Amino acid sequence: MPCVDRAKIIAEAAEWNGTMYGHGIQQKRVEGDCSGTVRAIYKAVGIEIVFGAMPSGSGAEGIRNSPSLTQAFHPAPGDVVYWSAPYHHVMIYAGNGYAWGARSTGKTFGYFPLVWFGDKKSQPAFLTSSVICSQ
């Protein structure tokens, strides 16, 4: 399988701009929760994210524990950003301290600075797929 260009992931994420955030729905331009949206964006560019263990029942936690992804020690655009506190959440890293994602129920998917989410105790983890082209 050829690698997937990071710009393709970011372009697909941008296509979701304005999509309403909701729980458990994973269809483009319709409501989608954070994990469903991230999985749908990756799937649209040819990357399947298999859920891993979800002890808390959170889809974001399933992405964090996915056997399809590994920790990204040098995050790059197109990687997944994961927070564990104050609650489990995932977005698509856009680079330069920004990410594509949804903030909370009732809000729309958009382009946000990473600093808006989490508390001072929660540092994001970055995850990547082996099928994403390196830079």
Backbone as CSV, one residue per row, in Angstrom:
resi,resn,N_x,N_y,N_z,CA_x,CA_y,CA_z,C_x,C_y,C_z
1,MET,0.843,-1.182,0.000,0.000,0.000,0.000,0.887,1.243,0.000
2,PRO,0.634,2.188,-0.918,1.415,3.429,-0.915,1.062,4.262,0.313
3,CYS,1.995,5.112,0.707,1.738,5.938,1.886,0.740,7.056,1.563
4,VAL,0.102,7.557,2.615,-0.877,8.638,2.491,-0.188,9.954,2.835
5,ASP,-0.320,10.918,1.953,0.289,12.231,2.155,-0.423,12.978,3.287
6,ARG,0.361,13.612,4.140,-0.196,14.358,5.271,-1.120,15.489,4.804
7,ALA,-0.789,16.126,3.699,-1.615,17.221,3.179,-3.014,16.724,2.818
8,LYS,-3.109,15.476,2.399,-4.410,14.886,2.054,-5.281,14.746,3.316
9,ILE,-4.658,14.372,4.434,-5.395,14.249,5.693,-5.906,15.617,6.133
10,ILE,-5.048,16.632,6.074,-5.427,17.980,6.474,-6.531,18.523,5.556
11,ALA,-6.423,18.278,4.262,-7.457,18.740,3.324,-8.800,18.077,3.638
12,GLU,-8.776,16.794,3.956,-10.020,16.089,4.313,-10.589,16.643,5.612
13,ALA,-9.731,16.906,6.593,-10.198,17.477,7.861,-10.865,18.837,7.616
14,ALA,-10.275,19.646,6.750,-10.836,20.967,6.449,-12.219,20.854,5.813
15,GLU,-12.470,19.764,5.095,-13.790,19.535,4.485,-14.889,19.389,5.539
16,TRP,-14.507,19.045,6.759,-15.473,18.868,7.847,-15.803,20.179,8.546
17,ASN,-15.128,21.259,8.196,-15.344,22.551,8.847,-16.834,22.898,8.854
18,GLY,-17.362,23.237,10.031,-18.766,23.598,10.159,-19.696,22.453,10.494
19,THR,-19.192,21.209,10.461,-20.019,20.048,10.799,-20.368,20.091,12.284
20,MET,-21.625,19.859,12.627,-22.063,19.893,14.017,-21.550,18.678,14.775
21,TYR,-21.104,18.914,16.016,-20.593,17.852,16.881,-21.747,17.203,17.625
22,GLY,-21.770,15.879,17.654,-22.757,15.116,18.409,-22.151,13.785,18.806
23,HIS,-22.812,13.022,19.615,-22.255,11.762,20.101,-22.663,10.572,19.242
24,GLY,-21.690,9.753,18.861,-21.935,8.456,18.249,-22.305,8.452,16.786
25,ILE,-22.220,9.571,16.085,-22.591,9.618,14.673,-21.338,9.900,13.858
26,GLN,-21.169,9.189,12.736,-19.899,9.252,12.019,-20.035,9.559,10.534
27,GLN,-20.999,10.367,10.146,-21.160,10.625,8.723,-20.809,12.062,8.373
28,LYS,-20.120,12.218,7.271,-19.641,13.533,6.836,-20.784,14.530,6.679
29,ARG,-20.515,15.744,7.162,-21.441,16.861,7.098,-22.732,16.610,7.871
30,VAL,-22.714,15.624,8.720,-23.791,15.342,9.652,-23.108,15.306,11.008
31,GLU,-23.846,15.314,12.085,-23.208,15.301,13.394,-22.241,14.131,13.529
32,GLY,-21.127,14.365,14.213,-20.162,13.313,14.470,-19.420,13.600,15.762
33,ASP,-19.193,12.578,16.567,-18.412,12.810,17.783,-16.935,12.810,17.428
34,CYS,-16.080,13.106,18.397,-14.656,13.290,18.091,-14.021,12.034,17.513
35,SER,-14.265,10.889,18.120,-13.625,9.662,17.626,-14.196,9.245,16.277
36,GLY,-15.499,9.383,16.101,-16.124,9.029,14.823,-15.633,9.914,13.704
37,THR,-15.460,11.194,13.988,-14.985,12.132,12.978,-13.538,11.841,12.601
38,VAL,-12.672,11.624,13.583,-11.263,11.315,13.301,-11.171,10.020,12.487
39,ARG,-11.905,9.002,12.890,-11.883,7.734,12.139,-12.392,7.934,10.715
40,ALA,-13.462,8.731,10.538,-14.026,8.965,9.205,-13.054,9.742,8.313
41,ILE,-12.356,10.722,8.878,-11.368,11.485,8.102,-10.246,10.562,7.644
42,TYR,-9.718,9.763,8.559,-8.660,8.820,8.184,-9.162,7.812,7.148
43,LYS,-10.370,7.312,7.334,-10.916,6.319,6.395,-11.070,6.931,4.997
44,ALA,-11.483,8.206,4.927,-11.663,8.869,3.638,-10.365,8.960,2.844
45,VAL,-9.227,8.955,3.539,-7.937,9.022,2.842,-7.266,7.651,2.759
46,GLY,-7.979,6.609,3.184,-7.474,5.248,3.028,-6.810,4.635,4.246
47,ILE,-7.015,5.221,5.425,-6.419,4.679,6.648,-7.527,4.194,7.572
48,GLU,-7.494,2.942,7.921,-8.488,2.362,8.833,-7.935,2.395,10.252
49,ILE,-8.673,3.024,11.172,-8.289,3.013,12.588,-9.175,2.000,13.299
50,VAL,-8.554,0.967,13.824,-9.261,-0.058,14.589,-9.267,0.369,16.049
51,PHE,-10.433,0.346,16.686,-10.489,0.683,18.112,-9.706,-0.315,18.938
52,GLY,-8.995,0.206,19.939,-8.338,-0.623,20.942,-9.216,-0.674,22.185
53,ALA,-8.616,-1.014,23.302,-9.345,-1.130,24.567,-9.971,0.209,24.959
54,MET,-11.176,0.133,25.522,-11.892,1.321,25.967,-12.398,1.114,27.392
55,PRO,-11.491,1.085,28.393,-11.932,0.849,29.765,-12.999,1.822,30.249
56,SER,-12.956,3.063,29.784,-13.945,4.048,30.226,-15.154,4.096,29.303
57,GLY,-15.089,3.346,28.198,-16.176,3.371,27.219,-16.053,4.501,26.216
58,SER,-14.958,5.236,26.243,-14.761,6.379,25.369,-14.160,5.965,24.031
59,GLY,-14.777,6.423,22.926,-14.219,6.162,21.608,-12.849,6.796,21.431
60,ALA,-12.643,7.968,22.052,-11.328,8.622,21.997,-10.282,7.731,22.647
61,GLU,-10.651,7.084,23.738,-9.739,6.147,24.405,-9.468,4.944,23.499
62,GLY,-10.484,4.510,22.748,-10.301,3.422,21.786,-9.305,3.771,20.707
63,ILE,-9.312,5.040,20.277,-8.324,5.497,19.300,-6.945,5.540,19.952
64,ARG,-6.860,6.060,21.167,-5.570,6.128,21.879,-4.927,4.752,21.996
65,ASN,-5.752,3.736,22.215,-5.249,2.376,22.404,-5.309,1.536,21.134
66,SER,-5.505,2.172,19.993,-5.639,1.460,18.732,-4.338,0.769,18.313
67,PRO,-4.446,-0.486,17.860,-3.255,-1.149,17.319,-2.848,-0.566,15.966
68,SER,-3.703,0.278,15.381,-3.420,0.908,14.086,-2.503,2.118,14.206
69,LEU,-2.317,2.625,15.431,-1.564,3.857,15.630,-0.425,3.652,16.618
70,THR,0.605,4.470,16.494,1.729,4.455,17.434,1.997,5.877,17.894
71,GLN,2.724,6.011,18.986,3.042,7.333,19.498,3.918,8.082,18.497
72,ALA,3.591,9.354,18.305,4.382,10.217,17.425,5.283,11.075,18.311
73,PHE,6.562,10.789,18.315,7.493,11.538,19.159,7.795,12.920,18.576
74,HIS,7.615,13.069,17.276,7.797,14.346,16.595,6.519,14.617,15.802
75,PRO,5.485,15.169,16.466,4.185,15.335,15.814,4.272,16.156,14.536
76,ALA,3.464,15.758,13.575,3.407,16.440,12.287,1.942,16.561,11.868
77,PRO,1.642,17.496,10.983,0.269,17.634,10.514,-0.294,16.294,10.014
78,GLY,-1.542,16.030,10.412,-2.199,14.785,10.042,-2.186,13.746,11.149
79,ASP,-1.338,13.936,12.159,-1.326,13.014,13.303,-2.573,13.244,14.149
80,VAL,-2.905,12.278,14.987,-4.030,12.395,15.912,-3.520,12.998,17.217
81,VAL,-4.288,13.928,17.777,-3.988,14.511,19.088,-4.980,13.900,20.068
82,TYR,-4.484,13.415,21.205,-5.342,12.780,22.218,-5.118,13.418,23.584
83,TRP,-6.209,13.719,24.281,-6.151,14.190,25.664,-6.882,13.186,26.549
84,SER,-6.399,13.026,27.767,-7.075,12.146,28.715,-7.802,12.919,29.804
85,ALA,-7.542,14.219,29.943,-8.201,14.999,30.991,-8.490,16.393,30.450
86,PRO,-9.570,17.030,30.791,-10.522,16.595,31.805,-11.421,15.449,31.350
87,TYR,-11.418,15.124,30.075,-12.109,13.937,29.573,-11.391,13.494,28.304
88,HIS,-11.676,12.295,27.835,-11.010,11.755,26.645,-11.486,12.514,25.402
89,HIS,-10.523,12.920,24.560,-10.868,13.687,23.362,-9.781,13.511,22.313
90,VAL,-10.164,13.503,21.024,-9.206,13.420,19.918,-9.530,14.451,18.845
91,MET,-8.474,14.897,18.157,-8.577,15.830,17.033,-7.473,15.469,16.034
92,ILE,-7.446,16.143,14.893,-6.391,15.973,13.889,-5.421,17.147,14.015
93,TYR,-4.150,16.853,14.280,-3.153,17.899,14.421,-2.912,18.567,13.067
94,ALA,-2.974,19.907,13.047,-2.786,20.664,11.807,-1.387,21.260,11.699
95,GLY,-0.643,21.262,12.814,0.680,21.865,12.836,0.646,23.234,13.497
96,ASN,1.812,23.713,13.903,1.958,25.047,14.494,1.021,25.308,15.674
97,GLY,0.745,24.268,16.472,-0.076,24.443,17.659,-1.574,24.487,17.425
98,TYR,-2.027,24.071,16.252,-3.454,24.059,15.920,-3.914,22.654,15.559
99,ALA,-5.219,22.447,15.645,-5.799,21.152,15.289,-7.187,21.352,14.690
100,TRP,-7.597,20.397,13.866,-8.959,20.333,13.342,-9.737,19.404,14.255
101,GLY,-10.903,19.834,14.686,-11.726,18.973,15.520,-12.945,19.694,16.039
102,ALA,-13.661,19.001,16.914,-14.857,19.555,17.534,-14.568,19.826,19.001
103,ARG,-15.061,20.920,19.513,-14.799,21.283,20.902,-15.718,20.549,21.870
104,SER,-17.010,20.598,21.623,-17.966,19.955,22.532,-19.317,19.857,21.852
105,THR,-20.222,19.096,22.457,-21.569,18.925,21.918,-22.218,20.283,21.685
106,GLY,-22.857,20.413,20.530,-23.518,21.663,20.195,-22.621,22.662,19.490
107,LYS,-21.342,22.345,19.357,-20.386,23.216,18.662,-20.053,22.584,17.315
108,THR,-19.433,23.354,16.442,-19.085,22.816,15.133,-17.606,22.447,15.054
109,PHE,-17.318,21.547,14.141,-15.965,21.122,13.820,-15.256,22.330,13.218
110,GLY,-13.998,22.561,13.634,-13.268,23.702,13.115,-11.782,23.610,13.400
111,TYR,-11.101,24.715,13.227,-9.653,24.849,13.344,-9.373,25.630,14.623
112,PHE,-8.747,24.983,15.612,-8.590,25.580,16.933,-7.155,25.451,17.447
113,PRO,-6.721,26.401,18.294,-5.419,26.251,18.949,-5.491,25.119,19.972
114,LEU,-4.409,24.381,20.126,-4.384,23.272,21.081,-4.596,23.737,22.514
115,VAL,-4.243,24.961,22.828,-4.317,25.432,24.213,-5.734,25.565,24.734
116,TRP,-6.740,25.577,23.874,-8.111,25.762,24.355,-8.616,24.554,25.116
117,PHE,-8.015,23.370,24.896,-8.575,22.150,25.466,-7.752,21.637,26.633
118,GLY,-8.407,21.015,27.552,-7.717,20.361,28.653,-7.422,21.309,29.793
119,ASP,-6.764,20.779,30.787,-6.355,21.614,31.903,-4.835,21.580,31.967
120,LYS,-4.270,22.291,32.914,-2.809,22.385,32.971,-2.145,21.064,33.317
121,LYS,-2.901,20.100,33.804,-2.345,18.783,34.142,-2.343,17.854,32.932
122,SER,-3.072,18.206,31.895,-3.250,17.322,30.749,-2.426,17.787,29.561
123,GLN,-1.423,17.022,29.210,-0.642,17.292,28.015,-1.133,16.353,26.919
124,PRO,-1.292,16.854,25.714,-1.779,15.963,24.656,-0.724,14.926,24.269
125,ALA,-1.210,13.787,23.847,-0.357,12.750,23.253,-0.608,12.809,21.748
126,PHE,0.400,12.520,20.961,0.258,12.528,19.516,0.446,11.109,18.999
127,LEU,-0.426,10.718,18.081,-0.412,9.362,17.522,-0.306,9.453,16.011
128,THR,0.357,8.467,15.411,0.504,8.468,13.962,0.294,7.057,13.417
129,SER,0.138,6.969,12.133,-0.037,5.691,11.444,1.186,5.400,10.587
130,SER,1.535,4.151,10.495,2.706,3.756,9.697,2.459,3.972,8.202
131,VAL,1.215,4.186,7.782,0.948,4.391,6.361,0.921,5.861,5.957
132,ILE,1.195,6.765,6.914,1.301,8.185,6.572,2.732,8.437,6.105
133,CYS,2.867,9.119,4.969,4.200,9.436,4.460,4.936,10.319,5.448
134,SER,6.213,10.059,5.643,6.995,10.956,6.492,7.143,12.264,5.736
135,GLN,7.149,13.345,6.476,7.191,14.714,5.936,7.182,14.659,4.454
